[in-house]
Amino acid sequence: MSECEFALNSILDDLQPDPWPVKSGNRPPKCVGTALNIAVSLLESAGGASRGSRVVSLVGGPVTYGPGMIVSETL
């Protein structure tokens, strides 16, 4: 448990703000559809299809890039 906590804290400590600012009049690019596709693929490869498993997606704003795109990046 302590190794898992250490790994998680290390990842969180290494997070940095996005170095590419968004131009005025544009939305930030969000490829949530791709991220969810990868998460489901990882679950399926780990045997998640044969037992209960979940992917929790806590996002704000519309998807602007990739699968599931519902709006363009421009406002």
Z-matrix of the N, CA and C atoms (Angstrom, degrees):
N
C 1 1.437
C 2 1.530 1 110.07
N 3 1.320 2 116.78 1 -41.12
C 4 1.465 3 119.29 2 -178.47
C 5 1.530 4 111.11 3 -68.19
N 6 1.349 5 117.70 4 -33.13
C 7 1.465 6 120.44 5 177.36
C 8 1.522 7 110.80 6 -66.89
N 9 1.321 8 115.89 7 -39.75
C 10 1.459 9 120.35 8 177.81
C 11 1.529 10 110.55 9 -64.77
N 12 1.322 11 116.46 10 -43.52
C 13 1.467 12 120.82 11 178.73
C 14 1.521 13 110.45 12 -62.79
N 15 1.330 14 116.85 13 -41.43
C 16 1.463 15 120.72 14 179.22
C 17 1.526 16 110.45 15 -63.09
N 18 1.338 17 117.45 16 -44.75
C 19 1.466 18 121.10 17 -180.00
C 20 1.519 19 110.89 18 -62.71
N 21 1.323 20 116.81 19 -43.72
C 22 1.460 21 120.62 20 179.73
C 23 1.527 22 110.94 21 -64.16
N 24 1.325 23 117.33 22 -44.70
C 25 1.467 24 120.60 23 178.59
C 26 1.519 25 111.24 24 -64.20
N 27 1.330 26 118.15 25 -36.08
C 28 1.466 27 121.19 26 177.59
C 29 1.523 28 110.69 27 -63.55
N 30 1.333 29 116.23 28 -42.68
C 31 1.466 30 119.97 29 178.83
C 32 1.522 31 110.55 30 -64.44
N 33 1.326 32 116.58 31 -45.01
C 34 1.469 33 120.14 32 -179.22
C 35 1.519 34 111.72 33 -65.35
N 36 1.331 35 117.65 34 -35.95
C 37 1.463 36 120.74 35 178.77
C 38 1.521 37 111.89 36 -67.69
N 39 1.339 38 117.48 37 -28.18
C 40 1.463 39 121.42 38 -177.57
C 41 1.526 40 113.23 39 -85.04
N 42 1.316 41 118.01 40 -7.29
C 43 1.464 42 120.27 41 179.22
C 44 1.522 43 110.46 42 -64.39
N 45 1.327 44 115.11 43 139.60
C 46 1.461 45 120.94 44 -179.54
C 47 1.525 46 109.04 45 -133.28
N 48 1.326 47 117.59 46 156.55
C 49 1.466 48 119.70 47 176.38
C 50 1.530 49 110.50 48 -64.91
N 51 1.312 50 115.66 49 154.66
C 52 1.460 51 121.10 50 178.93
C 53 1.528 52 109.76 51 -62.11
N 54 1.353 53 118.31 52 123.08
C 55 1.460 54 120.09 53 -176.85
C 56 1.525 55 113.54 54 -76.76
N 57 1.341 56 118.22 55 -10.49
C 58 1.449 57 120.38 56 -179.69
C 59 1.521 58 109.42 57 -105.21
N 60 1.334 59 117.39 58 103.96
C 61 1.466 60 119.38 59 -179.15
C 62 1.534 61 110.75 60 -66.52
N 63 1.319 62 115.55 61 153.41
C 64 1.466 63 121.85 62 179.41
C 65 1.524 64 108.15 63 -87.90
N 66 1.327 65 115.72 64 133.36
C 67 1.465 66 120.66 65 178.70
C 68 1.527 67 110.16 66 -65.47
N 69 1.305 68 115.53 67 151.49
C 70 1.455 69 120.62 68 177.39
C 71 1.522 70 109.53 69 -62.25
N 72 1.327 71 117.05 70 134.71
C 73 1.457 72 121.88 71 -179.54
C 74 1.515 73 113.46 72 89.12
N 75 1.332 74 117.90 73 4.23
C 76 1.464 75 121.94 74 179.13
C 77 1.522 76 110.51 75 -121.84
N 78 1.310 77 115.81 76 156.55
C 79 1.459 78 121.64 77 174.01
C 80 1.522 79 108.18 78 -93.57
N 81 1.327 80 117.58 79 152.18
C 82 1.465 81 118.36 80 174.36
C 83 1.524 82 110.00 81 -68.89
N 84 1.336 83 118.08 82 142.77
C 85 1.471 84 118.87 83 179.67
C 86 1.522 85 111.15 84 -67.98
N 87 1.316 86 116.33 85 132.43
C 88 1.468 87 122.41 86 178.32
C 89 1.519 88 107.93 87 -132.87
N 90 1.320 89 116.46 88 120.99
C 91 1.471 90 120.72 89 -179.85
C 92 1.523 91 109.34 90 -114.26
N 93 1.316 92 115.86 91 58.45
C 94 1.459 93 122.46 92 -178.02
C 95 1.522 94 111.06 93 -63.23
N 96 1.330 95 117.39 94 -37.04
C 97 1.454 96 120.71 95 179.52
C 98 1.517 97 111.74 96 -58.91
N 99 1.320 98 117.13 97 -42.24
C 100 1.460 99 121.37 98 177.91
C 101 1.515 100 110.79 99 -66.41
N 102 1.316 101 117.80 100 -42.16
C 103 1.465 102 121.46 101 179.43
C 104 1.529 103 110.96 102 -63.04
N 105 1.331 104 117.16 103 -42.12
C 106 1.464 105 120.32 104 178.08
C 107 1.525 106 111.30 105 -67.15
N 108 1.321 107 117.00 106 -37.22
C 109 1.455 108 120.93 107 177.41
C 110 1.531 109 110.68 108 -61.84
N 111 1.318 110 117.10 109 -42.74
C 112 1.466 111 121.39 110 178.14
C 113 1.522 112 110.48 111 -66.19
N 114 1.330 113 117.57 112 -41.99
C 115 1.465 114 120.95 113 179.93
C 116 1.526 115 111.08 114 -62.11
N 117 1.316 116 117.20 115 -43.38
C 118 1.465 117 120.60 116 179.05
C 119 1.523 118 110.29 117 -66.50
N 120 1.321 119 117.72 118 -40.20
C 121 1.468 120 120.82 119 177.62
C 122 1.520 121 111.30 120 -61.46
N 123 1.331 122 117.02 121 -40.92
C 124 1.463 123 120.17 122 177.99
C 125 1.522 124 111.22 123 -65.00
N 126 1.328 125 117.01 124 -40.83
C 127 1.459 126 120.07 125 177.57
C 128 1.525 127 111.74 126 -63.67
N 129 1.328 128 115.92 127 -42.82
C 130 1.463 129 119.55 128 -179.87
C 131 1.529 130 111.26 129 -64.59
N 132 1.323 131 116.92 130 -39.76
C 133 1.468 132 119.56 131 -179.27
C 134 1.526 133 111.66 132 -71.39
N 135 1.321 134 117.30 133 -22.95
C 136 1.466 135 120.83 134 179.05
C 137 1.532 136 111.66 135 -92.26
N 138 1.321 137 117.15 136 9.63
C 139 1.459 138 120.10 137 178.65
C 140 1.512 139 113.67 138 88.11
N 141 1.319 140 118.01 139 15.70
C 142 1.459 141 121.59 140 -178.93
C 143 1.519 142 113.44 141 -68.96
N 144 1.341 143 117.31 142 -18.78
C 145 1.462 144 119.68 143 -179.97
C 146 1.529 145 111.33 144 -72.39
N 147 1.337 146 116.67 145 -24.65
C 148 1.463 147 119.53 146 -177.71
C 149 1.525 148 112.64 147 -92.65
N 150 1.308 149 117.90 148 -7.95
C 151 1.463 150 120.29 149 177.01
C 152 1.536 151 108.82 150 -142.48
N 153 1.298 152 115.83 151 165.36
C 154 1.454 153 120.18 152 -176.91
C 155 1.522 154 112.11 153 -63.36
N 156 1.307 155 116.52 154 132.81
C 157 1.465 156 121.57 155 176.21
C 158 1.519 157 108.35 156 -153.41
N 159 1.318 158 115.33 157 160.32
C 160 1.469 159 120.72 158 -176.40
C 161 1.510 160 110.94 159 -138.61
N 162 1.318 161 114.52 160 153.22
C 163 1.455 162 122.76 161 169.96
C 164 1.521 163 105.50 162 -122.07
N 165 1.309 164 116.91 163 122.28
C 166 1.458 165 121.20 164 179.79
C 167 1.523 166 107.99 165 -102.00
N 168 1.306 167 116.21 166 124.81
C 169 1.457 168 121.80 167 -178.78
C 170 1.526 169 108.74 168 -117.85
N 171 1.297 170 116.23 169 108.99
C 172 1.464 171 121.87 170 178.30
C 173 1.523 172 107.65 171 -109.17
N 174 1.305 173 116.30 172 96.65
C 175 1.462 174 121.63 173 -175.15
C 176 1.516 175 109.99 174 -128.24
N 177 1.296 176 114.99 175 158.08
C 178 1.447 177 120.73 176 175.32
C 179 1.511 178 109.58 177 -127.59
N 180 1.293 179 117.07 178 127.06
C 181 1.449 180 120.95 179 179.31
C 182 1.513 181 112.88 180 96.75
N 183 1.331 182 116.29 181 165.28
C 184 1.460 183 121.00 182 -175.90
C 185 1.529 184 112.52 183 -79.55
N 186 1.330 185 114.88 184 156.68
C 187 1.462 186 121.38 185 175.29
C 188 1.521 187 108.15 186 -75.06
N 189 1.342 188 117.83 187 129.05
C 190 1.461 189 121.95 188 -175.40
C 191 1.515 190 113.63 189 -115.61
N 192 1.353 191 117.97 190 -0.13
C 193 1.460 192 120.04 191 -176.40
C 194 1.521 193 110.00 192 -152.39
N 195 1.319 194 117.12 193 142.41
C 196 1.459 195 121.76 194 174.68
C 197 1.510 196 113.73 195 79.07
N 198 1.359 197 116.37 196 -164.10
C 199 1.460 198 120.09 197 -178.70
C 200 1.527 199 111.22 198 -60.52
N 201 1.290 200 117.17 199 137.84
C 202 1.451 201 121.71 200 179.69
C 203 1.522 202 113.39 201 87.91
N 204 1.336 203 116.94 202 6.95
C 205 1.460 204 120.33 203 -179.33
C 206 1.523 205 110.05 204 -60.44
N 207 1.334 206 116.86 205 127.14
C 208 1.467 207 119.68 206 -179.40
C 209 1.527 208 112.59 207 -117.74
N 210 1.331 209 117.35 208 -15.62
C 211 1.463 210 121.22 209 176.38
C 212 1.521 211 108.26 210 -141.89
N 213 1.332 212 116.39 211 161.47
C 214 1.463 213 119.37 212 176.19
C 215 1.527 214 109.25 213 -85.76
N 216 1.327 215 115.03 214 171.74
C 217 1.469 216 119.16 215 -178.80
C 218 1.524 217 112.23 216 -74.17
N 219 1.318 218 117.96 217 -22.41
C 220 1.453 219 119.67 218 -179.78
C 221 1.522 220 110.12 219 -84.83
N 222 1.332 221 115.66 220 146.34
C 223 1.468 222 120.14 221 -179.99
C 224 1.508 223 111.44 222 -81.19
